[in-house]
Amino acid sequence: MTFSHFEDIQIWQKARDLSKHVFELTAEGNVTKDYRFCDQIRASSGSVMDNIAEGFEREGNKEFIQFLYIAKGSCGETRSQSYRAFDNNYINEQQLNQLIEKTKNLSIDIANFIKYLKNSGIRGNKYK
């Protein structure tokens, strides 16, 4: 499996969807008054897709894997912040469950992609 652009990678596409979902949830209601929280959860959800992109663009397998681990951590951070949003009545239970499902599935997908890269023997374009 090879990719020419990070936009072709399914986990990046899912991370983009997560970020868009978080932005939609934080664009209305009581949460809009909590600027710091909005900034935090938007930043962590955006960090998932950004780290996947940055790691890919470095063109080395080891660096890509390192950035995928950071993306996975940001996904966990977003999941934790989702509970805070629910606990502060910024989102309802259905919205919480959607975020938890998206972040858990994305974390699993990132972990599986890391395993694939580790076992693939691919070193990256900068080593060609």
Backbone as XML, in Angstrom:
<?xml version="1.0"?>
<chain id="A" units="angstrom">
  <residue number="1" name="MET">
    <atom name="N" x="0.855" y="-1.172" z="0.000"/>
    <atom name="CA" x="0.000" y="0.000" z="0.000"/>
    <atom name="C" x="0.901" y="1.235" z="0.000"/>
  </residue>
  <residue number="2" name="THR">
    <atom name="N" x="0.779" y="2.035" z="-1.037"/>
    <atom name="CA" x="1.544" y="3.278" z="-1.102"/>
    <atom name="C" x="0.591" y="4.443" z="-1.355"/>
  </residue>
  <residue number="3" name="PHE">
    <atom name="N" x="1.019" y="5.591" z="-0.889"/>
    <atom name="CA" x="0.216" y="6.801" z="-1.024"/>
    <atom name="C" x="1.078" y="7.899" z="-1.623"/>
  </residue>
  <residue number="4" name="SER">
    <atom name="N" x="0.488" y="8.690" z="-2.498"/>
    <atom name="CA" x="1.195" y="9.825" z="-3.079"/>
    <atom name="C" x="0.992" y="11.091" z="-2.268"/>
  </residue>
  <residue number="5" name="HIS">
    <atom name="N" x="-0.158" y="11.174" z="-1.607"/>
    <atom name="CA" x="-0.524" y="12.372" z="-0.855"/>
    <atom name="C" x="-1.176" y="11.952" z="0.460"/>
  </residue>
  <residue number="6" name="PHE">
    <atom name="N" x="-0.968" y="12.742" z="1.500"/>
    <atom name="CA" x="-1.568" y="12.381" z="2.788"/>
    <atom name="C" x="-3.089" y="12.378" z="2.730"/>
  </residue>
  <residue number="7" name="GLU">
    <atom name="N" x="-3.654" y="13.166" z="1.800"/>
    <atom name="CA" x="-5.114" y="13.205" z="1.667"/>
    <atom name="C" x="-5.698" y="11.861" z="1.233"/>
  </residue>
  <residue number="8" name="ASP">
    <atom name="N" x="-4.858" y="10.988" z="0.690"/>
    <atom name="CA" x="-5.305" y="9.668" z="0.247"/>
    <atom name="C" x="-5.392" y="8.660" z="1.389"/>
  </residue>
  <residue number="9" name="ILE">
    <atom name="N" x="-4.828" y="8.989" z="2.525"/>
    <atom name="CA" x="-4.757" y="8.051" z="3.651"/>
    <atom name="C" x="-6.075" y="8.083" z="4.420"/>
  </residue>
  <residue number="10" name="GLN">
    <atom name="N" x="-6.667" y="6.919" z="4.599"/>
    <atom name="CA" x="-7.986" y="6.837" z="5.225"/>
    <atom name="C" x="-7.997" y="7.405" z="6.644"/>
  </residue>
  <residue number="11" name="ILE">
    <atom name="N" x="-6.937" y="7.187" z="7.423"/>
    <atom name="CA" x="-6.951" y="7.721" z="8.791"/>
    <atom name="C" x="-6.905" y="9.244" z="8.787"/>
  </residue>
  <residue number="12" name="TRP">
    <atom name="N" x="-6.248" y="9.843" z="7.803"/>
    <atom name="CA" x="-6.276" y="11.307" z="7.709"/>
    <atom name="C" x="-7.688" y="11.781" z="7.382"/>
  </residue>
  <residue number="13" name="GLN">
    <atom name="N" x="-8.359" y="11.087" z="6.479"/>
    <atom name="CA" x="-9.734" y="11.445" z="6.120"/>
    <atom name="C" x="-10.659" y="11.354" z="7.333"/>
  </residue>
  <residue number="14" name="LYS">
    <atom name="N" x="-10.493" y="10.293" z="8.132"/>
    <atom name="CA" x="-11.306" y="10.137" z="9.342"/>
    <atom name="C" x="-10.967" y="11.210" z="10.369"/>
  </residue>
  <residue number="15" name="ALA">
    <atom name="N" x="-9.691" y="11.566" z="10.465"/>
    <atom name="CA" x="-9.275" y="12.621" z="11.397"/>
    <atom name="C" x="-9.860" y="13.963" z="10.967"/>
  </residue>
  <residue number="16" name="ARG">
    <atom name="N" x="-9.902" y="14.198" z="9.687"/>
    <atom name="CA" x="-10.524" y="15.427" z="9.176"/>
    <atom name="C" x="-12.005" y="15.464" z="9.536"/>
  </residue>
  <residue number="17" name="ASP">
    <atom name="N" x="-12.676" y="14.342" z="9.383"/>
    <atom name="CA" x="-14.090" y="14.246" z="9.749"/>
    <atom name="C" x="-14.284" y="14.521" z="11.241"/>
  </residue>
  <residue number="18" name="LEU">
    <atom name="N" x="-13.404" y="13.984" z="12.076"/>
    <atom name="CA" x="-13.479" y="14.239" z="13.516"/>
    <atom name="C" x="-13.323" y="15.723" z="13.804"/>
  </residue>
  <residue number="19" name="SER">
    <atom name="N" x="-12.344" y="16.356" z="13.197"/>
    <atom name="CA" x="-12.104" y="17.778" z="13.423"/>
    <atom name="C" x="-13.313" y="18.613" z="13.000"/>
  </residue>
  <residue number="20" name="LYS">
    <atom name="N" x="-13.870" y="18.307" z="11.841"/>
    <atom name="CA" x="-15.063" y="19.020" z="11.376"/>
    <atom name="C" x="-16.222" y="18.834" z="12.349"/>
  </residue>
  <residue number="21" name="HIS">
    <atom name="N" x="-16.382" y="17.615" z="12.860"/>
    <atom name="CA" x="-17.455" y="17.318" z="13.810"/>
    <atom name="C" x="-17.283" y="18.131" z="15.092"/>
  </residue>
  <residue number="22" name="VAL">
    <atom name="N" x="-16.056" y="18.199" z="15.596"/>
    <atom name="CA" x="-15.779" y="18.974" z="16.812"/>
    <atom name="C" x="-16.065" y="20.454" z="16.574"/>
  </residue>
  <residue number="23" name="PHE">
    <atom name="N" x="-15.641" y="20.975" z="15.440"/>
    <atom name="CA" x="-15.906" y="22.385" z="15.134"/>
    <atom name="C" x="-17.405" y="22.668" z="15.077"/>
  </residue>
  <residue number="24" name="GLU">
    <atom name="N" x="-18.169" y="21.754" z="14.501"/>
    <atom name="CA" x="-19.625" y="21.931" z="14.449"/>
    <atom name="C" x="-20.231" y="21.943" z="15.851"/>
  </residue>
  <residue number="25" name="LEU">
    <atom name="N" x="-19.777" y="21.028" z="16.712"/>
    <atom name="CA" x="-20.323" y="20.944" z="18.070"/>
    <atom name="C" x="-19.956" y="22.155" z="18.921"/>
  </residue>
  <residue number="26" name="THR">
    <atom name="N" x="-18.839" y="22.784" z="18.612"/>
    <atom name="CA" x="-18.385" y="23.916" z="19.425"/>
    <atom name="C" x="-18.758" y="25.264" z="18.811"/>
  </residue>
  <residue number="27" name="ALA">
    <atom name="N" x="-19.579" y="25.242" z="17.788"/>
    <atom name="CA" x="-19.967" y="26.484" z="17.111"/>
    <atom name="C" x="-21.275" y="27.059" z="17.625"/>
  </residue>
  <residue number="28" name="GLU">
    <atom name="N" x="-21.943" y="26.328" z="18.530"/>
    <atom name="CA" x="-23.232" y="26.811" z="19.027"/>
    <atom name="C" x="-23.461" y="26.355" z="20.463"/>
  </residue>
  <residue number="29" name="GLY">
    <atom name="N" x="-24.364" y="27.022" z="21.134"/>
    <atom name="CA" x="-24.725" y="26.639" z="22.492"/>
    <atom name="C" x="-23.816" y="27.246" z="23.547"/>
  </residue>
  <residue number="30" name="ASN">
    <atom name="N" x="-23.928" y="26.725" z="24.769"/>
    <atom name="CA" x="-23.171" y="27.248" z="25.911"/>
    <atom name="C" x="-21.661" y="27.126" z="25.750"/>
  </residue>
  <residue number="31" name="VAL">
    <atom name="N" x="-21.234" y="26.135" z="24.996"/>
    <atom name="CA" x="-19.800" y="25.905" z="24.842"/>
    <atom name="C" x="-19.099" y="27.100" z="24.194"/>
  </residue>
  <residue number="32" name="THR">
    <atom name="N" x="-19.811" y="27.871" z="23.398"/>
    <atom name="CA" x="-19.178" y="28.996" z="22.700"/>
    <atom name="C" x="-18.673" y="30.060" z="23.666"/>
  </residue>
  <residue number="33" name="LYS">
    <atom name="N" x="-19.221" y="30.083" z="24.871"/>
    <atom name="CA" x="-18.792" y="31.065" z="25.872"/>
    <atom name="C" x="-17.503" y="30.650" z="26.574"/>
  </residue>
  <residue number="34" name="ASP">
    <atom name="N" x="-17.175" y="29.369" z="26.488"/>
    <atom name="CA" x="-15.955" y="28.857" z="27.115"/>
    <atom name="C" x="-14.863" y="28.808" z="26.047"/>
  </residue>
  <residue number="35" name="TYR">
    <atom name="N" x="-14.278" y="29.977" z="25.789"/>
    <atom name="CA" x="-13.307" y="30.106" z="24.698"/>
    <atom name="C" x="-12.108" y="29.185" z="24.880"/>
  </residue>
  <residue number="36" name="ARG">
    <atom name="N" x="-11.630" y="29.076" z="26.107"/>
    <atom name="CA" x="-10.443" y="28.253" z="26.356"/>
    <atom name="C" x="-10.731" y="26.787" z="26.033"/>
  </residue>
  <residue number="37" name="PHE">
    <atom name="N" x="-11.876" y="26.297" z="26.508"/>
    <atom name="CA" x="-12.225" y="24.906" z="26.231"/>
    <atom name="C" x="-12.408" y="24.673" z="24.731"/>
  </residue>
  <residue number="38" name="CYS">
    <atom name="N" x="-13.127" y="25.577" z="24.067"/>
    <atom name="CA" x="-13.327" y="25.447" z="22.612"/>
    <atom name="C" x="-11.989" y="25.377" z="21.893"/>
  </residue>
  <residue number="39" name="ASP">
    <atom name="N" x="-11.081" y="26.240" z="22.289"/>
    <atom name="CA" x="-9.759" y="26.257" z="21.675"/>
    <atom name="C" x="-9.030" y="24.938" z="21.919"/>
  </residue>
  <residue number="40" name="GLN">
    <atom name="N" x="-9.123" y="24.406" z="23.136"/>
    <atom name="CA" x="-8.426" y="23.163" z="23.473"/>
    <atom name="C" x="-8.939" y="21.975" z="22.666"/>
  </residue>
  <residue number="41" name="ILE">
    <atom name="N" x="-10.254" y="21.793" z="22.640"/>
    <atom name="CA" x="-10.792" y="20.611" z="21.945"/>
    <atom name="C" x="-10.662" y="20.757" z="20.428"/>
  </residue>
  <residue number="42" name="ARG">
    <atom name="N" x="-10.754" y="21.978" z="19.933"/>
    <atom name="CA" x="-10.535" y="22.185" z="18.498"/>
    <atom name="C" x="-9.076" y="21.918" z="18.140"/>
  </residue>
  <residue number="43" name="ALA">
    <atom name="N" x="-8.174" y="22.367" z="18.994"/>
    <atom name="CA" x="-6.747" y="22.158" z="18.734"/>
    <atom name="C" x="-6.384" y="20.677" z="18.779"/>
  </residue>
  <residue number="44" name="SER">
    <atom name="N" x="-6.887" y="19.960" z="19.774"/>
    <atom name="CA" x="-6.529" y="18.543" z="19.879"/>
    <atom name="C" x="-7.111" y="17.735" z="18.722"/>
  </residue>
  <residue number="45" name="SER">
    <atom name="N" x="-8.342" y="18.037" z="18.328"/>
    <atom name="CA" x="-8.927" y="17.289" z="17.206"/>
    <atom name="C" x="-8.224" y="17.643" z="15.893"/>
  </residue>
  <residue number="46" name="GLY">
    <atom name="N" x="-7.854" y="18.891" z="15.714"/>
    <atom name="CA" x="-7.106" y="19.286" z="14.523"/>
    <atom name="C" x="-5.704" y="18.715" z="14.502"/>
  </residue>
  <residue number="47" name="SER">
    <atom name="N" x="-5.132" y="18.539" z="15.678"/>
    <atom name="CA" x="-3.786" y="17.989" z="15.800"/>
    <atom name="C" x="-3.699" y="16.565" z="15.261"/>
  </residue>
  <residue number="48" name="VAL">
    <atom name="N" x="-4.786" y="15.823" z="15.344"/>
    <atom name="CA" x="-4.777" y="14.449" z="14.840"/>
    <atom name="C" x="-4.476" y="14.459" z="13.342"/>
  </residue>
  <residue number="49" name="MET">
    <atom name="N" x="-5.250" y="15.214" z="12.583"/>
    <atom name="CA" x="-5.043" y="15.235" z="11.130"/>
    <atom name="C" x="-3.734" y="15.924" z="10.757"/>
  </residue>
  <residue number="50" name="ASP">
    <atom name="N" x="-3.374" y="16.960" z="11.507"/>
    <atom name="CA" x="-2.152" y="17.704" z="11.194"/>
    <atom name="C" x="-0.901" y="16.860" z="11.409"/>
  </residue>
  <residue number="51" name="ASN">
    <atom name="N" x="-0.877" y="16.057" z="12.459"/>
    <atom name="CA" x="0.293" y="15.219" z="12.716"/>
    <atom name="C" x="0.407" y="14.073" z="11.720"/>
  </residue>
  <residue number="52" name="ILE">
    <atom name="N" x="-0.721" y="13.549" z="11.270"/>
    <atom name="CA" x="-0.677" y="12.538" z="10.212"/>
    <atom name="C" x="-0.069" y="13.157" z="8.952"/>
  </residue>
  <residue number="53" name="ALA">
    <atom name="N" x="-0.516" y="14.354" z="8.599"/>
    <atom name="CA" x="-0.001" y="15.041" z="7.410"/>
    <atom name="C" x="1.484" y="15.365" z="7.556"/>
  </residue>
  <residue number="54" name="GLU">
    <atom name="N" x="1.866" y="15.926" z="8.704"/>
    <atom name="CA" x="3.269" y="16.306" z="8.889"/>
    <atom name="C" x="4.188" y="15.091" z="8.849"/>
  </residue>
  <residue number="55" name="GLY">
    <atom name="N" x="3.783" y="14.027" z="9.509"/>
    <atom name="CA" x="4.599" y="12.815" z="9.495"/>
    <atom name="C" x="4.765" y="12.252" z="8.098"/>
  </residue>
  <residue number="56" name="PHE">
    <atom name="N" x="3.692" y="12.239" z="7.334"/>
    <atom name="CA" x="3.748" y="11.738" z="5.962"/>
    <atom name="C" x="4.696" y="12.574" z="5.115"/>
  </residue>
  <residue number="57" name="GLU">
    <atom name="N" x="4.609" y="13.885" z="5.252"/>
    <atom name="CA" x="5.408" y="14.785" z="4.424"/>
    <atom name="C" x="6.897" y="14.749" z="4.762"/>
  </residue>
  <residue number="58" name="ARG">
    <atom name="N" x="7.269" y="14.186" z="5.881"/>
    <atom name="CA" x="8.692" y="14.069" z="6.216"/>
    <atom name="C" x="9.365" y="12.944" z="5.440"/>
  </residue>
  <residue number="59" name="GLU">
    <atom name="N" x="8.570" y="12.098" z="4.816"/>
    <atom name="CA" x="9.024" y="11.083" z="3.868"/>
    <atom name="C" x="9.940" y="10.014" z="4.446"/>
  </residue>
  <residue number="60" name="GLY">
    <atom name="N" x="9.888" y="9.811" z="5.737"/>
    <atom name="CA" x="10.630" y="8.726" z="6.363"/>
    <atom name="C" x="9.704" y="7.915" z="7.251"/>
  </residue>
  <residue number="61" name="ASN">
    <atom name="N" x="9.804" y="6.595" z="7.157"/>
    <atom name="CA" x="8.903" y="5.717" z="7.893"/>
    <atom name="C" x="8.986" y="5.929" z="9.406"/>
  </residue>
  <residue number="62" name="LYS">
    <atom name="N" x="10.194" y="6.025" z="9.938"/>
    <atom name="CA" x="10.342" y="6.191" z="11.391"/>
    <atom name="C" x="9.723" y="7.500" z="11.865"/>
  </residue>
  <residue number="63" name="GLU">
    <atom name="N" x="9.963" y="8.561" z="11.130"/>
    <atom name="CA" x="9.367" y="9.849" z="11.507"/>
    <atom name="C" x="7.853" y="9.807" z="11.368"/>
  </residue>
  <residue number="64" name="PHE">
    <atom name="N" x="7.377" y="9.164" z="10.317"/>
    <atom name="CA" x="5.935" y="9.055" z="10.121"/>
    <atom name="C" x="5.302" y="8.326" z="11.304"/>
  </residue>
  <residue number="65" name="ILE">
    <atom name="N" x="5.899" y="7.231" z="11.709"/>
    <atom name="CA" x="5.381" y="6.468" z="12.852"/>
    <atom name="C" x="5.382" y="7.324" z="14.109"/>
  </residue>
  <residue number="66" name="GLN">
    <atom name="N" x="6.449" y="8.087" z="14.323"/>
    <atom name="CA" x="6.522" y="8.968" z="15.494"/>
    <atom name="C" x="5.350" y="9.955" z="15.493"/>
  </residue>
  <residue number="67" name="PHE">
    <atom name="N" x="5.073" y="10.548" z="14.350"/>
    <atom name="CA" x="3.971" y="11.509" z="14.265"/>
    <atom name="C" x="2.610" y="10.823" z="14.373"/>
  </residue>
  <residue number="68" name="LEU">
    <atom name="N" x="2.520" y="9.575" z="13.942"/>
    <atom name="CA" x="1.270" y="8.832" z="14.120"/>
    <atom name="C" x="0.993" y="8.587" z="15.599"/>
  </residue>
  <residue number="69" name="TYR">
    <atom name="N" x="2.045" y="8.324" z="16.368"/>
    <atom name="CA" x="1.861" y="8.175" z="17.818"/>
    <atom name="C" x="1.369" y="9.485" z="18.440"/>
  </residue>
  <residue number="70" name="ILE">
    <atom name="N" x="1.897" y="10.595" z="17.981"/>
    <atom name="CA" x="1.435" y="11.899" z="18.480"/>
    <atom name="C" x="-0.028" y="12.105" z="18.097"/>
  </residue>
  <residue number="71" name="ALA">
    <atom name="N" x="-0.382" y="11.755" z="16.868"/>
    <atom name="CA" x="-1.774" y="11.872" z="16.417"/>
    <atom name="C" x="-2.692" y="11.009" z="17.273"/>
  </residue>
  <residue number="72" name="LYS">
    <atom name="N" x="-2.239" y="9.804" z="17.594"/>
    <atom name="CA" x="-3.030" y="8.901" z="18.437"/>
    <atom name="C" x="-3.219" y="9.502" z="19.825"/>
  </residue>
  <residue number="73" name="GLY">
    <atom name="N" x="-2.174" y="10.129" z="20.353"/>
    <atom name="CA" x="-2.287" y="10.798" z="21.647"/>
    <atom name="C" x="-3.274" y="11.948" z="21.605"/>
  </residue>
  <residue number="74" name="SER">
    <atom name="N" x="-3.251" y="12.714" z="20.535"/>
    <atom name="CA" x="-4.200" y="13.821" z="20.380"/>
    <atom name="C" x="-5.629" y="13.314" z="20.262"/>
  </residue>
  <residue number="75" name="CYS">
    <atom name="N" x="-5.787" y="12.155" z="19.672"/>
    <atom name="CA" x="-7.113" y="11.545" z="19.569"/>
    <atom name="C" x="-7.627" y="11.190" z="20.970"/>
  </residue>
  <residue number="76" name="GLY">
    <atom name="N" x="-6.751" y="10.640" z="21.808"/>
    <atom name="CA" x="-7.124" y="10.348" z="23.190"/>
    <atom name="C" x="-7.441" y="11.612" z="23.965"/>
  </residue>
  <residue number="77" name="GLU">
    <atom name="N" x="-6.679" y="12.661" z="23.712"/>
    <atom name="CA" x="-6.935" y="13.949" z="24.363"/>
    <atom name="C" x="-8.320" y="14.472" z="23.977"/>
  </residue>
  <residue number="78" name="THR">
    <atom name="N" x="-8.664" y="14.349" z="22.715"/>
    <atom name="CA" x="-9.987" y="14.782" z="22.257"/>
    <atom name="C" x="-11.085" y="13.959" z="22.928"/>
  </residue>
  <residue number="79" name="ARG">
    <atom name="N" x="-10.848" y="12.666" z="23.079"/>
    <atom name="CA" x="-11.836" y="11.814" z="23.747"/>
    <atom name="C" x="-12.027" y="12.250" z="25.195"/>
  </residue>
  <residue number="80" name="SER">
    <atom name="N" x="-10.945" y="12.527" z="25.896"/>
    <atom name="CA" x="-11.032" y="12.991" z="27.283"/>
    <atom name="C" x="-11.783" y="14.316" z="27.369"/>
  </residue>
  <residue number="81" name="GLN">
    <atom name="N" x="-11.486" y="15.217" z="26.463"/>
    <atom name="CA" x="-12.162" y="16.517" z="26.454"/>
    <atom name="C" x="-13.648" y="16.372" z="26.129"/>
  </residue>
  <residue number="82" name="SER">
    <atom name="N" x="-14.004" y="15.332" z="25.405"/>
    <atom name="CA" x="-15.416" y="15.073" z="25.113"/>
    <atom name="C" x="-16.190" y="14.812" z="26.400"/>
  </residue>
  <residue number="83" name="TYR">
    <atom name="N" x="-15.571" y="14.078" z="27.308"/>
    <atom name="CA" x="-16.209" y="13.841" z="28.611"/>
    <atom name="C" x="-16.361" y="15.151" z="29.383"/>
  </residue>
  <residue number="84" name="ARG">
    <atom name="N" x="-15.352" y="16.005" z="29.304"/>
    <atom name="CA" x="-15.450" y="17.312" z="29.963"/>
    <atom name="C" x="-16.586" y="18.130" z="29.373"/>
  </residue>
  <residue number="85" name="ALA">
    <atom name="N" x="-16.742" y="18.068" z="28.059"/>
    <atom name="CA" x="-17.834" y="18.793" z="27.405"/>
    <atom name="C" x="-19.182" y="18.284" z="27.906"/>
  </residue>
  <residue number="86" name="PHE">
    <atom name="N" x="-19.305" y="16.985" z="28.036"/>
    <atom name="CA" x="-20.548" y="16.399" z="28.537"/>
    <atom name="C" x="-20.771" y="16.767" z="30.005"/>
  </residue>
  <residue number="87" name="ASP">
    <atom name="N" x="-19.727" y="16.655" z="30.817"/>
    <atom name="CA" x="-19.837" y="16.958" z="32.252"/>
    <atom name="C" x="-20.222" y="18.409" z="32.511"/>
  </residue>
  <residue number="88" name="ASN">
    <atom name="N" x="-19.867" y="19.292" z="31.591"/>
    <atom name="CA" x="-20.202" y="20.715" z="31.727"/>
    <atom name="C" x="-21.460" y="21.098" z="30.951"/>
  </residue>
  <residue number="89" name="ASN">
    <atom name="N" x="-22.192" y="20.087" z="30.506"/>
    <atom name="CA" x="-23.452" y="20.286" z="29.775"/>
    <atom name="C" x="-23.283" y="21.067" z="28.471"/>
  </residue>
  <residue number="90" name="TYR">
    <atom name="N" x="-22.123" y="20.920" z="27.839"/>
    <atom name="CA" x="-21.899" y="21.551" z="26.548"/>
    <atom name="C" x="-22.444" y="20.686" z="25.412"/>
  </residue>
  <residue number="91" name="ILE">
    <atom name="N" x="-22.456" y="19.376" z="25.626"/>
    <atom name="CA" x="-22.990" y="18.435" z="24.644"/>
    <atom name="C" x="-23.901" y="17.458" z="25.368"/>
  </residue>
  <residue number="92" name="ASN">
    <atom name="N" x="-24.800" y="16.834" z="24.610"/>
    <atom name="CA" x="-25.695" y="15.853" z="25.221"/>
    <atom name="C" x="-25.089" y="14.448" z="25.127"/>
  </residue>
  <residue number="93" name="GLU">
    <atom name="N" x="-25.780" y="13.478" z="25.690"/>
    <atom name="CA" x="-25.243" y="12.117" z="25.739"/>
    <atom name="C" x="-25.059" y="11.512" z="24.348"/>
  </residue>
  <residue number="94" name="GLN">
    <atom name="N" x="-25.975" y="11.785" z="23.450"/>
    <atom name="CA" x="-25.850" y="11.270" z="22.082"/>
    <atom name="C" x="-24.608" y="11.852" z="21.399"/>
  </residue>
  <residue number="95" name="GLN">
    <atom name="N" x="-24.376" y="13.140" z="21.574"/>
    <atom name="CA" x="-23.191" y="13.776" z="20.989"/>
    <atom name="C" x="-21.914" y="13.217" z="21.613"/>
  </residue>
  <residue number="96" name="LEU">
    <atom name="N" x="-21.952" y="12.993" z="22.929"/>
    <atom name="CA" x="-20.798" y="12.383" z="23.597"/>
    <atom name="C" x="-20.511" y="11.015" z="22.999"/>
  </residue>
  <residue number="97" name="ASN">
    <atom name="N" x="-21.532" y="10.195" z="22.882"/>
    <atom name="CA" x="-21.342" y="8.844" z="22.358"/>
    <atom name="C" x="-20.797" y="8.854" z="20.935"/>
  </residue>
  <residue number="98" name="GLN">
    <atom name="N" x="-21.237" y="9.808" z="20.119"/>
    <atom name="CA" x="-20.704" y="9.932" z="18.757"/>
    <atom name="C" x="-19.214" y="10.259" z="18.787"/>
  </residue>
  <residue number="99" name="LEU">
    <atom name="N" x="-18.836" y="11.201" z="19.649"/>
    <atom name="CA" x="-17.422" y="11.577" z="19.748"/>
    <atom name="C" x="-16.576" y="10.424" z="20.278"/>
  </residue>
  <residue number="100" name="ILE">
    <atom name="N" x="-17.080" y="9.727" z="21.289"/>
    <atom name="CA" x="-16.335" y="8.603" z="21.858"/>
    <atom name="C" x="-16.138" y="7.520" z="20.799"/>
  </residue>
  <residue number="101" name="GLU">
    <atom name="N" x="-17.191" y="7.216" z="20.063"/>
    <atom name="CA" x="-17.088" y="6.193" z="19.019"/>
    <atom name="C" x="-16.090" y="6.610" z="17.938"/>
  </residue>
  <residue number="102" name="LYS">
    <atom name="N" x="-16.177" y="7.850" z="17.476"/>
    <atom name="CA" x="-15.253" y="8.333" z="16.441"/>
    <atom name="C" x="-13.805" y="8.273" z="16.926"/>
  </residue>
  <residue number="103" name="THR">
    <atom name="N" x="-13.555" y="8.735" z="18.156"/>
    <atom name="CA" x="-12.176" y="8.784" z="18.643"/>
    <atom name="C" x="-11.629" y="7.390" z="18.941"/>
  </residue>
  <residue number="104" name="LYS">
    <atom name="N" x="-12.452" y="6.513" z="19.492"/>
    <atom name="CA" x="-11.979" y="5.142" z="19.753"/>
    <atom name="C" x="-11.657" y="4.422" z="18.446"/>
  </residue>
  <residue number="105" name="ASN">
    <atom name="N" x="-12.555" y="4.522" z="17.478"/>
    <atom name="CA" x="-12.314" y="3.858" z="16.191"/>
    <atom name="C" x="-11.095" y="4.427" z="15.482"/>
  </residue>
  <residue number="106" name="LEU">
    <atom name="N" x="-10.928" y="5.737" z="15.552"/>
    <atom name="CA" x="-9.771" y="6.356" z="14.913"/>
    <atom name="C" x="-8.476" y="5.938" z="15.604"/>
  </residue>
  <residue number="107" name="SER">
    <atom name="N" x="-8.481" y="5.866" z="16.921"/>
    <atom name="CA" x="-7.291" y="5.409" z="17.656"/>
    <atom name="C" x="-6.909" y="3.991" z="17.248"/>
  </residue>
  <residue number="108" name="ILE">
    <atom name="N" x="-7.905" y="3.131" z="17.121"/>
    <atom name="CA" x="-7.652" y="1.750" z="16.687"/>
    <atom name="C" x="-7.077" y="1.739" z="15.274"/>
  </residue>
  <residue number="109" name="ASP">
    <atom name="N" x="-7.655" y="2.529" z="14.394"/>
    <atom name="CA" x="-7.170" y="2.587" z="13.008"/>
    <atom name="C" x="-5.736" y="3.114" z="12.928"/>
  </residue>
  <residue number="110" name="ILE">
    <atom name="N" x="-5.423" y="4.121" z="13.731"/>
    <atom name="CA" x="-4.053" y="4.653" z="13.749"/>
    <atom name="C" x="-3.093" y="3.586" z="14.254"/>
  </residue>
  <residue number="111" name="ALA">
    <atom name="N" x="-3.471" y="2.895" z="15.332"/>
    <atom name="CA" x="-2.619" y="1.830" z="15.882"/>
    <atom name="C" x="-2.384" y="0.734" z="14.846"/>
  </residue>
  <residue number="112" name="ASN">
    <atom name="N" x="-3.416" y="0.362" z="14.124"/>
    <atom name="CA" x="-3.268" y="-0.667" z="13.088"/>
    <atom name="C" x="-2.380" y="-0.191" z="11.941"/>
  </residue>
  <residue number="113" name="PHE">
    <atom name="N" x="-2.473" y="1.084" z="11.594"/>
    <atom name="CA" x="-1.625" y="1.629" z="10.536"/>
    <atom name="C" x="-0.163" y="1.659" z="10.992"/>
  </residue>
  <residue number="114" name="ILE">
    <atom name="N" x="0.063" y="1.988" z="12.259"/>
    <atom name="CA" x="1.421" y="1.957" z="12.808"/>
    <atom name="C" x="1.988" y="0.543" z="12.707"/>
  </residue>
  <residue number="115" name="LYS">
    <atom name="N" x="1.200" y="-0.453" z="13.094"/>
    <atom name="CA" x="1.648" y="-1.855" z="13.006"/>
    <atom name="C" x="1.985" y="-2.219" z="11.567"/>
  </residue>
  <residue number="116" name="TYR">
    <atom name="N" x="1.134" y="-1.804" z="10.649"/>
    <atom name="CA" x="1.386" y="-2.082" z="9.238"/>
    <atom name="C" x="2.724" y="-1.481" z="8.798"/>
  </residue>
  <residue number="117" name="LEU">
    <atom name="N" x="2.941" y="-0.214" z="9.132"/>
    <atom name="CA" x="4.184" y="0.449" z="8.720"/>
    <atom name="C" x="5.406" y="-0.213" z="9.341"/>
  </residue>
  <residue number="118" name="LYS">
    <atom name="N" x="5.306" y="-0.589" z="10.604"/>
    <atom name="CA" x="6.441" y="-1.233" z="11.278"/>
    <atom name="C" x="6.806" y="-2.561" z="10.620"/>
  </residue>
  <residue number="119" name="ASN">
    <atom name="N" x="5.804" y="-3.278" z="10.145"/>
    <atom name="CA" x="6.036" y="-4.601" z="9.562"/>
    <atom name="C" x="6.244" y="-4.582" z="8.053"/>
  </residue>
  <residue number="120" name="SER">
    <atom name="N" x="6.094" y="-3.425" z="7.430"/>
    <atom name="CA" x="6.121" y="-3.350" z="5.966"/>
    <atom name="C" x="7.525" y="-3.356" z="5.371"/>
  </residue>
  <residue number="121" name="GLY">
    <atom name="N" x="8.493" y="-2.917" z="6.130"/>
    <atom name="CA" x="9.832" y="-2.795" z="5.580"/>
    <atom name="C" x="10.030" y="-1.540" z="4.746"/>
  </residue>
  <residue number="122" name="ILE">
    <atom name="N" x="8.991" y="-0.747" z="4.602"/>
    <atom name="CA" x="9.086" y="0.506" z="3.850"/>
    <atom name="C" x="9.874" y="1.515" z="4.683"/>
  </residue>
  <residue number="123" name="ARG">
    <atom name="N" x="10.867" y="2.136" z="4.071"/>
    <atom name="CA" x="11.679" y="3.108" z="4.798"/>
    <atom name="C" x="11.267" y="4.536" z="4.504"/>
  </residue>
  <residue number="124" name="GLY">
    <atom name="N" x="10.646" y="4.773" z="3.354"/>
    <atom name="CA" x="10.216" y="6.124" z="3.003"/>
    <atom name="C" x="10.957" y="6.666" z="1.799"/>
  </residue>
  <residue number="125" name="ASN">
    <atom name="N" x="10.382" y="7.691" z="1.184"/>
    <atom name="CA" x="10.936" y="8.272" z="-0.045"/>
    <atom name="C" x="12.308" y="8.886" z="0.147"/>
  </residue>
  <residue number="126" name="LYS">
    <atom name="N" x="12.596" y="9.421" z="1.316"/>
    <atom name="CA" x="13.887" y="10.095" z="1.466"/>
    <atom name="C" x="15.049" y="9.111" z="1.520"/>
  </residue>
  <residue number="127" name="TYR">
    <atom name="N" x="14.750" y="7.813" z="1.580"/>
    <atom name="CA" x="15.804" y="6.800" z="1.599"/>
    <atom name="C" x="15.963" y="6.095" z="0.264"/>
  </residue>
  <residue number="128" name="LYS">
    <atom name="N" x="15.277" y="6.579" z="-0.765"/>
    <atom name="CA" x="15.380" y="5.948" z="-2.096"/>
    <atom name="C" x="16.646" y="6.358" z="-2.790"/>
  </residue>
</chain>
